[in-house]
Amino acid sequence: MAKILIVEDDDPQRKVLRINFLQKGFSVLEAVDGLEGLKIALQEHPDVILLDIRMPKMDGITMMHELRKDPWGENATIIILTNYDTNDTQLLQITTDKPSYYLLKASSSLEHIFEKIQEALKSKSVK
């Protein structure tokens, strides 16, 4: 069973994701901000991290950057799921840390998110 970490400060959004991923057979971990997400990721080594950008304490870009400094975290599978539309400088920051996907919440259905997670897991198992 694949383990997914949802790092999302919006309680209703996190709950919907948790329920859907549990129904799809995932083991689900949750964090409400980047600081907590970083700690859980480094302790639990989830198969996929679903990461929001705008959060309290530590934003998703910083969390991803900090995670990439860790030997395990440098290759962790991260899918950004956010409503945050980026500018060129922010996009450069994000792509430097190589997320698997960058998805906008407004245009990504739960099924689309699940498909991208499946693709990321498949590519991870091929390596």
N, C-alpha and C positions, 0 to 999 in steps of 0.2 A: 504494500500500500504506500503510495507516494505521500510525502509530507509537504504541505504547503503552509507558508507563513504569510498571513495577510497583515500588512502594516497600513492601517487606515484609521484616521481620527474620527471619521463620521460613523457614529454608532449604527444607524439604520443600514448604511451601505455595507459595513463590516458584517452585520448580522445576515443580510441577504446573501452575501458571498459565502459566509460560513455554512449556512444551511444548504446552499446549492452544492458546495464542494463536499460536504459530508454525505449528501445524497448520491454523489458521483463516486463515493468510496475513498475519498482522500482523508488522511489524518490532517487536522487543521490546528494551527497555532495562530495566535492573534497578538497584535501589539497596537497601541493607540497613538504612538508617536515614533519618530525615528530612533530616539535613544533606546527605548524599550525594544524596538525592532532589531537594532544592532546587537543588543545583548542576547536576545533570544536566538537570532541567526547564528551567532558565534558559538552558542552553547548547544543548540539543537541540530545544526546543519540541515536545514530543510532542503528538499529537492527543488522547490521553486519558491521564490519570494515575490509576492504581488505587492507592489510598492506605490503608495501615493506620494506626491511631491510636497504639497503644502500641508504641513503638520506642525504642531507645537513642539517645543524643546529641541528637536532636530528635524530639519526637513529631509525629504527623500533623497535629494541630490547629495547632501552631505552624508547621509547614512550610506548610500551606495559607494561614495568615495572612500569613506572610512572602512567599509567592508572589503573593498578591493585591496587594502593594505595587508589583510590577513592571508596567510597561505591557503586556507580553505576558501575564504571569501573572494580571492582573486578570480576564481572560476565559477562562483555561485551563479545559478540561473535566476535572473531578475527580470520581471516583467513590470514595467511602469504602467500604472492605471490611474489616470488623473483627469481632472477637468481643466488643468492648467495648460494653457496654450503658451508655448515658449517663444522667446525671441532668439536670434541667431547666437548670441553669446551663451545663453542658457542651454541651447541645444548642443553647442560645442562641449560645454561642461558635461552634459548628460552622455553624449556619445563617446567621450573620452573613457568613461567607465563601462562601456559596452553592455548595456542592457540587451536582453534577447529581443524584446519588443517594447514599443512605446504606444500605448493604447489610450484613446480619449474615452472617458466614461460615457459621454453623451452619444457617441457613435459606436459603442461596443456593447452588443447584447451579451447576456450571460453565456449563451452558447458559443459566441465568437471568442470570448475570454477563455472558455474551456478548451476550444480548439487550439488556441495559441499555447496554452499550458501543455496540452498533449504533444504538440509539435516540438516544444522546448524539451520535454521529457524524452521524446524519441531521439532528437539530435544529441542529447546528453548521453544516452545509452549507446549510441553509435560510436562515439569518440573513444 
